[in-house]
Amino acid sequence: LVSLLLSGCIHLEQRVKINSDGSGGVTYDYSGAEETFGTVATGRMAIGEWQKRPQAGLNWFTNERAVNRFFAGKKLEVQYYRMFRKGGRRHVRVIVLAPDLRAALATGKLGDFRLDQTADGNGRFRRLPPAKPPAKKLSKEDVARLRALCDDLWLRLVVETPTDVLSATSTDRKGKQVTWAFDPGSDD
């Protein structure tokens, strides 16, 4: 099933904008080959049948009502939703606003991220460590199979802050913006 989901060259960009007043916004841009969207729905039904429960999480972004339900609450507001077709791909853009970005991030609905304040008063945007220990090291053959499976997978996280970024694990840092990109052809 995973190979079916990833074979449609899924692209995802998540942009987090942190404002000086503590508010912020998150923009999700998803795109996939048109045939991927049918595969996602089929996969959702198969997993739901296998686990005896619904699996809306696999295609929540393809349904505006599901997106609004997912982000419902006083800490988040869906400002914009649009799905469109272009060049054989289906694109989805979702913009979520948060009056208190730190509290919104703590809900987990925006990803495994947190916004903390350091002892010297600077903000620190970070990803939480995984809850489970890392799996055993993969063989070279398994790594090659995974890379082939994710051949056209494209993931990108962009964080924009109200002041210059002081440090980051990414080398793609320009003033108030830092970007992390995942390329399965070269990243482990």
C-alpha positions as CSV (number, residue, x, y, z in Angstrom):
1,L,0.0,0.0,0.0
2,V,2.8,2.4,0.8
3,S,4.3,1.9,-2.6
4,L,1.0,2.8,-4.2
5,L,0.7,5.9,-2.1
6,L,4.2,7.2,-2.8
7,S,4.3,6.1,-6.5
8,G,2.2,9.2,-7.5
9,C,5.1,11.6,-6.8
10,I,3.7,13.4,-3.7
11,H,4.9,16.9,-3.1
12,L,4.4,18.7,0.2
13,E,5.6,22.1,1.4
14,Q,4.7,23.3,4.9
15,R,5.5,27.0,5.6
16,V,5.4,28.3,9.2
17,K,5.3,32.0,9.8
18,I,6.0,33.3,13.3
19,N,4.9,36.8,13.9
20,S,6.5,39.2,16.5
21,D,3.2,39.2,18.6
22,G,3.3,35.4,19.0
23,S,0.6,34.8,16.4
24,G,1.4,32.9,13.2
25,G,0.2,30.9,10.3
26,V,0.9,27.7,8.6
27,T,0.5,27.1,4.9
28,Y,0.3,23.6,3.5
29,D,0.8,23.0,-0.3
30,Y,0.1,19.4,-1.3
31,S,0.3,18.1,-4.8
32,G,0.1,14.7,-6.3
33,A,-0.4,13.0,-9.6
34,E,-4.2,12.8,-10.4
35,E,-4.2,9.0,-10.2
36,T,-2.7,9.2,-6.7
37,F,-5.9,10.7,-5.3
38,G,-8.0,7.6,-6.2
39,T,-5.3,5.4,-4.7
40,V,-5.3,7.3,-1.4
41,A,-9.1,6.8,-1.1
42,T,-8.8,3.1,-1.9
43,G,-5.9,2.7,0.6
44,R,-7.9,4.5,3.3
45,M,-10.8,2.0,2.8
46,A,-8.5,-1.0,2.8
47,I,-6.7,0.1,6.0
48,G,-10.0,1.0,7.6
49,E,-11.4,-2.5,6.8
50,W,-8.2,-4.2,8.0
51,Q,-8.1,-2.2,11.3
52,K,-11.9,-2.1,11.7
53,R,-11.9,1.7,12.0
54,P,-12.0,4.6,9.7
55,Q,-8.8,6.1,8.4
56,A,-9.7,9.6,7.3
57,G,-6.2,10.7,8.1
58,L,-4.9,9.4,4.8
59,N,-6.9,11.8,2.7
60,W,-8.1,14.5,5.1
61,F,-6.6,17.3,2.9
62,T,-8.7,16.4,-0.1
63,N,-11.9,17.4,1.6
64,E,-12.5,21.0,2.7
65,R,-15.0,19.9,5.4
66,A,-12.6,17.4,6.8
67,V,-9.8,20.0,6.9
68,N,-12.1,22.4,8.8
69,R,-13.0,19.7,11.3
70,F,-9.4,18.7,11.8
71,F,-8.3,22.2,12.6
72,A,-11.5,23.1,14.6
73,G,-10.9,24.7,17.9
74,K,-10.2,28.1,19.5
75,K,-6.4,27.9,18.9
76,L,-6.7,27.5,15.1
77,E,-8.7,28.9,12.2
78,V,-8.7,27.7,8.6
79,Q,-8.4,30.9,6.6
80,Y,-8.2,29.4,3.1
81,Y,-8.8,26.1,1.3
82,R,-8.4,25.5,-2.4
83,M,-8.1,22.3,-4.5
84,F,-7.4,22.6,-8.2
85,R,-6.1,20.5,-11.1
86,K,-3.1,21.6,-13.2
87,G,-0.7,19.7,-15.4
88,G,-2.0,16.3,-14.6
89,R,-1.7,17.0,-10.8
90,R,-4.1,17.8,-8.1
91,H,-3.1,20.6,-5.8
92,V,-4.4,21.5,-2.4
93,R,-3.5,24.7,-0.5
94,V,-4.6,25.1,3.1
95,I,-3.8,28.2,5.2
96,V,-4.3,28.0,9.0
97,L,-4.0,31.0,11.3
98,A,-3.1,30.8,15.0
99,P,-3.6,33.8,17.3
100,D,-1.2,32.1,19.7
101,L,1.2,30.0,17.7
102,R,3.0,28.4,20.7
103,A,-0.4,27.1,22.0
104,A,-1.5,26.0,18.5
105,L,1.8,24.0,18.0
106,A,1.3,22.3,21.4
107,T,-2.0,20.8,20.1
108,G,0.0,18.6,17.7
109,K,-2.3,19.5,14.8
110,L,0.4,21.4,13.0
111,G,3.0,18.7,13.3
112,D,5.5,17.5,15.9
113,F,6.8,21.0,16.4
114,R,7.2,23.3,19.4
115,L,8.0,27.0,19.9
116,D,9.9,27.7,23.1
117,Q,11.7,30.7,24.5
118,T,15.3,30.3,25.5
119,A,16.8,31.7,28.7
120,D,18.2,34.6,26.8
121,G,14.7,35.5,25.4
122,N,15.2,34.2,21.9
123,G,12.5,32.0,20.3
124,R,13.4,28.4,19.4
125,F,11.3,26.4,16.9
126,R,12.0,22.7,17.1
127,R,10.8,19.3,16.1
128,L,10.0,16.9,19.0
129,P,12.0,13.8,19.0
130,P,10.2,10.6,17.9
131,A,8.3,8.8,20.6
132,K,9.7,5.4,19.5
133,P,13.4,4.5,19.3
134,P,14.7,4.4,15.8
135,A,14.3,1.1,14.0
136,K,17.3,-1.2,13.3
137,K,19.7,0.0,10.7
138,L,18.5,-0.9,7.1
139,S,20.5,-3.0,4.7
140,K,21.9,-1.3,1.6
141,E,19.3,-3.2,-0.4
142,D,16.5,-1.9,1.8
143,V,17.8,1.6,1.5
144,A,17.9,1.3,-2.4
145,R,14.3,-0.1,-2.4
146,L,13.1,2.8,-0.2
147,R,14.9,5.4,-2.4
148,A,13.2,3.9,-5.5
149,L,9.9,3.9,-3.8
150,C,10.2,7.6,-2.9
151,D,11.8,8.6,-6.2
152,D,9.7,11.6,-6.8
153,L,8.7,12.3,-3.2
154,W,9.3,16.0,-2.4
155,L,9.1,17.4,1.2
156,R,10.0,20.9,2.3
157,L,9.6,22.8,5.5
158,V,10.1,26.6,5.6
159,V,10.1,28.6,8.8
160,E,9.9,32.4,8.7
161,T,10.6,34.4,11.9
162,P,10.1,38.0,12.9
163,T,13.9,38.5,13.4
164,D,17.0,37.0,11.8
165,V,17.5,33.3,12.4
166,L,20.5,32.9,14.8
167,S,21.1,29.1,14.3
168,A,19.5,26.2,12.5
169,T,20.3,22.6,11.6
170,S,19.7,23.5,7.9
171,T,22.3,25.2,5.8
172,D,19.6,26.9,3.7
173,R,19.3,30.0,5.9
174,K,18.6,33.5,4.6
175,G,17.9,36.3,7.1
176,K,14.5,35.6,8.7
177,Q,13.9,32.3,6.8
178,V,15.3,28.8,7.1
179,T,14.4,25.9,4.8
180,W,14.7,22.1,5.2
181,A,14.3,20.0,2.1
182,F,14.1,16.2,1.9
183,D,15.5,14.6,-1.2
184,P,15.1,10.8,-1.0
185,G,17.8,10.4,-3.6
186,S,20.5,11.8,-1.3
187,D,19.0,12.1,2.3
188,D,18.9,9.2,4.7
